[in-house]
Each structure stands twice: as structure tokens, then as C-alpha cells.
Amino acid sequence: MKNQTPLTVWYDGECPVCRQEVALYRRMDRHDLIHWVDIGALGDHQLPPGKSRDDLLGRFHTRPIGTEDDGADNKDGYLIGVDAFAAIWQRLPWLRRGAFLFHTPGIRQLAKFGYLGFLKWQRGHRARREAVAKAIT
């Protein structure tokens, strides 16, 4: 197995697309290499040091467990956005061979563009969910 370092992944458990994707990844993770954390289920005191709920909900975050730096471009060891997806794929048997795509010029830019489009949709969807929740209460 290429990368056996366990990974923590923070995700939006209220996002239907995110929940479906996490469910798929969980089924594929036969070696329990990924620890999934629903951001919405965390109290403020349970958030990772140096990260706010808005940080984590704003862009997809992962971090290798027990390491301070996994070659990330930042100093705190977090892999964010497309790099986070690459880290997940490297740990999943059926996707491992495709993880290099996230580092391939051209494809990487397309993945980033697609991810930014998804984030725009997700923010709008989250705002609608919050508006409905406020209207109900």
C-alpha cells in the first residue's frame, strides 16, 4: 500500500452530496485509514487548533494523523481542496491509481475549477438550508 498514514477528513455532514461521497469512500476504506469528522457535529471547543468552523466549511480539509507536515504547501500540514481529494484517493484501493490525476497539469486545473463551481453551489445550498431552518423555528 503506497500511503498507509491515517488521515483525518473534515466534511459538511449537512451537505447531501458530501454525505453520499463520504458514504462511498467509507465503504471503500477497507483498512480504516480515514477518520471522518462531521463539522456540524463538533462543538466549537472540538474544532482543530487554528481552524474555525467557517474555515472547515469553506474548503475541504484533510490532515495526516500524527504528522505536522505531509508535504503540503502550508506549514500546518493541512491538505485543502484538490490536494485533500488526492490524499483521500491515495488511501482507497479502487481510486489509488487515479490519485496522480490531481497532480497532473491541466487535469489539476480542471479539478480546481470544478471544485470551485461545487463550492459556489454548496454555499448557496447551505444558505437555503439555514434560511429554511430559521423559518421553521
Solvent accessible surface area in square Angstrom, and as a share of the most:
residue,aa,sasa,rsa
1,M,92,0.41
2,K,157,0.66
3,N,32,0.16
4,Q,109,0.49
5,T,44,0.26
6,P,53,0.33
7,L,0,0.00
8,T,17,0.10
9,V,0,0.00
10,W,22,0.08
11,Y,23,0.09
12,D,11,0.06
13,G,10,0.09
14,E,99,0.44
15,C,0,0.00
16,P,42,0.26
17,V,66,0.38
18,C,19,0.11
19,R,117,0.43
20,Q,135,0.60
21,E,55,0.25
22,V,8,0.04
23,A,40,0.31
24,L,83,0.41
25,Y,11,0.04
26,R,120,0.44
27,R,169,0.62
28,M,22,0.10
29,D,13,0.07
30,R,158,0.58
31,H,102,0.45
32,D,123,0.64
33,L,16,0.08
34,I,15,0.07
35,H,103,0.46
36,W,24,0.09
37,V,20,0.12
38,D,43,0.22
39,I,1,0.01
40,G,48,0.46
41,A,79,0.61
42,L,30,0.15
43,G,25,0.24
44,D,110,0.57
45,H,166,0.74
46,Q,97,0.43
47,L,28,0.14
48,P,15,0.10
49,P,120,0.76
50,G,81,0.78
51,K,35,0.15
52,S,51,0.33
53,R,64,0.23
54,D,115,0.59
55,D,63,0.33
56,L,4,0.02
57,L,34,0.17
58,G,17,0.17
59,R,109,0.40
60,F,30,0.12
61,H,6,0.03
62,T,0,0.00
63,R,45,0.17
64,P,3,0.02
65,I,81,0.41
66,G,83,0.79
67,T,47,0.27
68,E,127,0.57
69,D,84,0.44
70,D,57,0.30
71,G,69,0.67
72,A,17,0.13
73,D,146,0.76
74,N,51,0.26
75,K,194,0.82
76,D,56,0.29
77,G,1,0.01
78,Y,3,0.01
79,L,19,0.10
80,I,38,0.19
81,G,0,0.00
82,V,6,0.04
83,D,35,0.18
84,A,0,0.00
85,F,33,0.14
86,A,2,0.02
87,A,4,0.03
88,I,0,0.00
89,W,55,0.19
90,Q,34,0.15
91,R,2,0.01
92,L,0,0.00
93,P,28,0.17
94,W,199,0.70
95,L,38,0.19
96,R,52,0.19
97,R,220,0.80
98,G,18,0.17
99,A,3,0.03
100,F,126,0.52
101,L,63,0.31
102,F,24,0.10
103,H,100,0.44
104,T,42,0.25
105,P,112,0.71
106,G,40,0.38
107,I,75,0.38
108,R,46,0.17
109,Q,104,0.46
110,L,127,0.63
111,A,29,0.23
112,K,87,0.37
113,F,154,0.64
114,G,44,0.43
115,Y,23,0.09
116,L,105,0.52
117,G,41,0.40
118,F,54,0.22
119,L,6,0.03
120,K,156,0.66
121,W,102,0.36
122,Q,8,0.04
123,R,117,0.43
124,G,27,0.26
125,H,39,0.17
126,R,35,0.13
127,A,59,0.45
128,R,132,0.48
129,R,54,0.20
130,E,90,0.41
131,A,61,0.47
132,V,89,0.51
133,A,55,0.43
134,K,155,0.66
135,A,87,0.67
136,I,139,0.71
137,T,146,0.85
